[in-house]
Each structure stands twice: as structure tokens, then as C-alpha cells.
Amino acid sequence: MTAWLQAHPYIAYVMIYVLITYVYNKVFKTRRLPVLKEAIIYILLGGGSLMLLMFQMWGLPIVPSLAVAVALMLMVKIRYFVQDRMNKKQ
């Protein structure tokens, strides 16, 4: 997978940006910000994605690592959902 992502850097960049944006929105974003501040944050996320893309091109597994992080976050979300439904039944 790493070799394929090295051959397709644009797709790797988009994947990194989307995964980082998801992690930011679910973990670090606590409230709504003004539009300009939001735009600045997403531009900075894009710059950070470029840096991570460089690491991906050097052979580090950035995209799979981010995918594992997002998968774990989704598992926790599913667990909380199931736990809430169990508590509502009781």
C-alpha cells in the first residue's frame, strides 16, 4: 500500500487531509469558531498534510496509521452508542 501511495501522491495527500480533518473535528474541536479562524485552521491542516505527505513519500506509513486512528475512534463511538441504548432499555 505504501508503494502505491508513493506512486499516487495527490491521492495520498487527499487521504491524509481528510483523515486529519476528521481527527481534528472529533478530538480537538470543542466549539464553533468564526469563519476566518476556521479557514486558517483548515489551511494549517493542509500545510501539516504536506509535511506528512513528505514523510509518506519517504516510506513511513502515515496513511495506514491515520486510518487505524480513525477506525479506533469509530469503534469507541459505536461502543458508546451501544452502551447508551443498553442504559435506555434498563
C-alpha positions as CSV (number, residue, x, y, z in Angstrom):
1,M,0.0,0.0,0.0
2,T,2.8,2.4,0.8
3,A,4.4,1.9,-2.6
4,W,1.0,2.6,-4.3
5,L,0.6,5.8,-2.3
6,Q,4.1,6.8,-3.2
7,A,3.2,6.4,-6.9
8,H,0.0,8.5,-6.4
9,P,0.9,11.5,-4.2
10,Y,-2.2,13.5,-5.0
11,I,-4.5,10.7,-3.7
12,A,-2.2,10.3,-0.7
13,Y,-2.4,14.0,0.1
14,V,-6.2,14.0,-0.1
15,M,-6.5,10.9,2.1
16,I,-4.1,12.4,4.7
17,Y,-6.0,15.7,4.6
18,V,-9.4,14.0,5.0
19,L,-8.2,11.8,7.9
20,I,-6.5,14.7,9.7
21,T,-9.6,16.8,9.3
22,Y,-11.8,14.1,10.8
23,V,-9.5,13.6,13.7
24,Y,-9.4,17.4,14.3
25,N,-13.2,17.7,14.2
26,K,-13.8,14.7,16.5
27,V,-11.0,15.3,19.1
28,F,-9.8,18.8,19.2
29,K,-12.8,21.0,18.1
30,T,-14.8,21.9,21.1
31,R,-16.9,24.8,19.7
32,R,-17.7,26.7,16.6
33,L,-15.2,29.3,15.6
34,P,-15.6,32.4,13.4
35,V,-15.3,31.7,9.7
36,L,-11.9,33.3,9.3
37,K,-10.4,31.3,12.1
38,E,-11.9,28.1,10.7
39,A,-10.4,28.9,7.3
40,I,-7.0,29.5,8.9
41,I,-7.1,26.2,10.8
42,Y,-8.0,24.2,7.7
43,I,-5.2,25.9,5.7
44,L,-2.8,25.0,8.5
45,L,-4.2,21.4,8.4
46,G,-3.4,21.5,4.7
47,G,0.2,22.6,5.4
48,G,0.6,19.8,8.0
49,S,-0.8,17.4,5.5
50,L,2.0,18.4,3.1
51,M,4.6,17.7,5.8
52,L,3.0,14.3,6.5
53,L,2.9,13.6,2.7
54,M,6.7,14.1,2.7
55,F,7.0,11.5,5.4
56,Q,4.7,9.2,3.5
57,M,6.9,9.6,0.4
58,W,10.0,8.7,2.4
59,G,8.4,5.4,3.3
60,L,6.7,6.0,6.7
61,P,3.2,4.5,7.0
62,I,1.3,7.8,7.6
63,V,-2.0,6.9,5.8
64,P,-2.3,3.5,7.4
65,S,-1.6,5.0,10.9
66,L,-4.2,7.7,10.4
67,A,-6.7,5.0,9.2
68,V,-6.1,3.0,12.3
69,A,-6.6,6.1,14.5
70,V,-9.9,6.8,12.7
71,A,-11.0,3.2,13.0
72,L,-10.4,3.2,16.7
73,M,-12.3,6.4,17.1
74,L,-15.2,4.9,15.2
75,M,-15.1,1.8,17.4
76,V,-15.3,4.0,20.5
77,K,-18.2,5.9,19.0
78,I,-20.1,2.6,18.3
79,R,-19.3,1.4,21.8
80,Y,-20.8,4.5,23.4
81,F,-23.9,4.2,21.1
82,V,-24.5,0.6,22.1
83,Q,-23.9,1.4,25.8
84,D,-26.4,4.3,25.7
85,R,-29.0,2.0,24.1
86,M,-28.4,-0.6,26.8
87,N,-28.8,2.0,29.5
88,K,-32.1,3.3,27.9
89,K,-33.6,-0.2,27.9
90,Q,-32.9,-0.7,31.6
